[in-house]
Amino acid sequence: MSEEIASQQTGGAGQQKGLLQQMEELMAALNADLSALDADLQSAGSAGPGNRKDGDAG
């Protein structure tokens, strides 16, 4: 009976580790997206409000 409990605990830990891995990957992807957005915003800000190159009205 103790073997069954041990296998359940191991399975639960494996599942939590899988979820933790997914969360870390999602956080890394979000961080990369935010860094890219920050770079885009800073480059747009340095161009000035009247110096848009893409033709957007604003």
DANOR-V154960 format. One record per residue. N is the residue number from 1. PSI is psi in whole degrees, 0 to 359 (NA if undefined). Layout:
BEGIN
[[N/PSI] [N/PSI]]
END
This chain:
BEGIN
[[1/325] [2/331] [3/322] [4/317] [5/318] [6/319] [7/325] [8/319] [9/320] [10/317] [11/319] [12/320] [13/321] [14/321] [15/318] [16/322] [17/321] [18/318] [19/320] [20/318] [21/317] [22/318] [23/319] [24/320] [25/318] [26/319] [27/322] [28/318] [29/319] [30/318] [31/319] [32/318] [33/317] [34/324] [35/319] [36/318] [37/318] [38/317] [39/319] [40/316] [41/321] [42/322] [43/325] [44/323] [45/326] [46/339] [47/337] [48/159] [49/332] [50/7] [51/45] [52/135] [53/343] [54/357] [55/6] [56/147] [57/339] [58/NA]]
END
